[in-house]
């Protein structure tokens, strides 16, 4: 075996007793230095932590997490909110997280990410600011999931991911959109359009999957010309709505309330009556849709509940309890005037 292999194997066997022997202190002294609890001199604690940090550079060495004292802080990570329509969801979700955190003696940080930049997260972790994190949105090939796994920080995602090693909490968006679409199909409407943009978000992919599943369940062939999932700008969306009006579709199902808001505005500008000329429904509801004169059929999710649930599961993880790998919360299909 090469010298490198021997060194790596030796690092994997490092224990508290090894650290104690190397520094000429007791194992209990090392334990107190790692936990931050008990009486120990600052100089001795620094020697222990410096030794551990040095050996952390080797594969399999003592994990940095071992030298972290409990902070009683958690962080919620949210994407940079570029649309005001996203604010109600994240605000309500954070309220639920904070409510459970405070009730259990924890404080909450909020981290707004920008693109794929993990710098702020790295700073929080490296400076021992938090015990665990909640990731507020998941994406395909999620850089934040991979980063947190690499850092070995306990975390929960709000949103699903294909990674079976990640603890996930979400609403059952696929089943919800399947049920809503099934109801629309039951009205014998032949032409139902679906408008949205994945943006790499898992939740949007699941909503589309639910829409398609309803067609499959009903044995109805999908008209793919009525499905648009790459609408990246408001002007593109408005043009698509105009096209659907010309084609006299029966109903437009919107991916979420941000899409629905623009659809409603364009229909109003074209003097299209809802539901007389065209019906509209949304796969997500917030107070954004409440200002429209016609009440909108939509899916209702417990946003406060998902914040509470994700925080409760994270705190159970931090307490060393077993937690479910995936938790799916319920939903409600709310039928209103827009699909009569």
C-alpha positions, -999 to 999 in steps of 0.1 A, spaced: 0 0 0 13 35 -8 21 61 18 -10 80 7 -32 50 12 -17 43 47 -23 79 57 -59 79 45 -66 46 63 -50 60 95 -72 91 93 -103 70 91 -96 55 124 -91 87 143 -111 87 176 -115 109 206 -89 87 224 -65 92 195 -68 130 198 -64 128 236 -32 107 233 -17 129 206 -22 161 227 -15 145 261 -49 152 276 -78 131 288 -105 118 266 -131 137 287 -111 169 280 -114 163 243 -151 156 246 -157 188 265 -137 208 239 -158 193 211 -192 198 228 -183 232 243 -198 221 276 -181 217 309 -151 235 324 -120 237 302 -94 263 295 -96 283 264 -60 275 254 -67 237 258 -99 239 238 -81 258 210 -54 231 209 -80 203 205 -101 221 179 -70 231 159 -58 195 159 -92 182 147 -94 209 120 -59 199 108 -69 163 105 -102 171 89 -83 177 57 -79 139 52 -107 117 39 -126 100 66 -110 122 93 -130 136 123 -160 154 108 -162 191 113 -196 186 127 -181 170 158 -165 202 168 -197 223 166 -213 233 198 -251 235 197 -263 270 186 -301 266 189 -303 283 155 -317 270 123 -318 287 89 -344 288 62 -331 291 27 -353 308 1 -346 317 -35 -343 353 -45 -379 364 -48 -382 382 -82 -420 382 -84 -442 397 -57 -467 369 -62 -441 345 -46 -439 366 -14 -471 353 3 -460 317 0 -425 322 15 -437 347 41 -464 323 54 -441 293 52 -414 312 72 -440 321 98 -448 284 103 -412 275 106 -405 303 131 -435 294 152 -423 259 158 -387 269 162 -395 294 189 -417 270 207 -388 246 209 -361 272 220 -347 278 186 -342 310 166 -344 312 128 -322 328 102 -335 336 67 -310 332 39 -320 345 4 -300 328 -22 -290 344 -55 -288 319 -84 -265 291 -75 -243 310 -51 -236 290 -19 -212 316 -3 -236 327 24 -245 292 33 -208 283 35 -202 312 59 -230 302 82 -218 266 84 -181 273 86 -187 298 114 -209 274 134 -240 297 132 -267 271 127 -275 235 138 -297 227 107 -313 241 76 -346 241 57 -344 244 19 -375 263 8 -376 252 -29 -361 223 -48 -348 222 -84 -336 196 -108 -298 190 -103 -301 211 -71 -267 227 -62 -279 236 -27 -290 200 -19 -256 188 -31 -238 215 -11 -256 207 21 -250 170 17 -213 176 12 -212 198 43 -230 171 63 -254 196 77 -288 182 89 -314 197 65 -350 192 52 -363 203 18 -397 219 12 -403 203 -21 -394 169 -36 -361 157 -50 -351 124 -66 -323 120 -40 -333 93 -16 -308 105 10 -327 137 15 -355 143 40 -384 159 20 -417 176 29 -441 187 3 -478 189 -7 -489 162 -30 -489 185 -61 -490 157 -87 -522 141 -71 -537 176 -66 -533 186 -103 -545 152 -114 -577 156 -94 -584 191 -106 -578 181 -142 -600 151 -138 -629 173 -126 -624 196 -156 -624 167 -180 -656 153 -164 -673 184 -177 -668 171 -212 -646 199 -222 -625 187 -251 -600 215 -253 -581 223 -221 -549 243 -224 -521 241 -198 -498 271 -194 -466 274 -174 -428 273 -172 -409 246 -154 -379 269 -145 -362 237 -133 -385 236 -103 -396 201 -92 -430 214 -81 -438 226 -116 -428 193 -132 -450 175 -107 -480 197 -116 -476 190 -153 -473 153 -145 -506 153 -126 -523 171 -156 -511 144 -180 -519 116 -156 -556 127 -155 -557 124 -193 -542 89 -191 -566 79 -164 -596 91 -185 -583 74 -216 -583 107 -235 -555 117 -259 -535 148 -250 -535 177 -275 -499 187 -271 -504 219 -291 -524 232 -261 -496 226 -236 -470 253 -232 -443 248 -205 -416 271 -217 -432 305 -214 -404 326 -201 -418 362 -204 -451 380 -197 -453 390 -234 -450 354 -245 -477 344 -221 -501 371 -233 -496 361 -269 -503 325 -260 -535 335 -243 -546 355 -274 -539 324 -295 -560 302 -272 -588 327 -275 -587 325 -313 -588 287 -310 -618 289 -287 -604 265 -261 -628 255 -233 -605 262 -204 -570 274 -195 -553 256 -165 -525 277 -151 -494 262 -135 -497 286 -106 -511 319 -94 -484 340 -110 -493 326 -144 -530 329 -137 -527 365 -128 -513 374 -162 -538 352 -180 -567 369 -162 -553 404 -170 -549 395 -207 -584 380 -209 -598 412 -194 -579 434 -219 -594 413 -247 -628 416 -231 -632 379 -228 -658 369 -202 -651 343 -176 -667 317 -176 -691 326 -205 -663 328 -232 -636 308 -215 -629 291 -182 -598 295 -160 -583 275 -132 -550 275 -113 -529 248 -98 -521 271 -68 -540 298 -50 -530 328 -30 -546 361 -21 -532 374 -54 -562 359 -72 -587 373 -47 -587 407 -62 -601 394 -95 -639 401 -99 -646 364 -107 -637 338 -81 -611 314 -95 -612 276 -93 -579 265 -78 -559 241 -55 -556 251 -19 -525 240 0 -517 246 37 -487 268 34 -485 275 72 -487 238 78 -458 229 55 -436 254 74 -446 239 107 -441 203 95 -407 209 80 -394 226 111 -408 199 134 -391 172 113 -358 191 113 -359 195 151 -366 157 154 -335 151 132 -314 173 154 -326 154 185 -315 122 169 -350 108 163 -360 88 133 -379 108 107 -398 98 75 -378 101 43 -407 118 25 -438 135 39 -467 145 15 -493 169 29 -529 170 17 -547 195 -5 -582 208 -14 -597 213 -48 -618 245 -46 -643 249 -74 -655 284 -80 -672 306 -105 -644 306 -132 -652 270 -142 -690 270 -142 
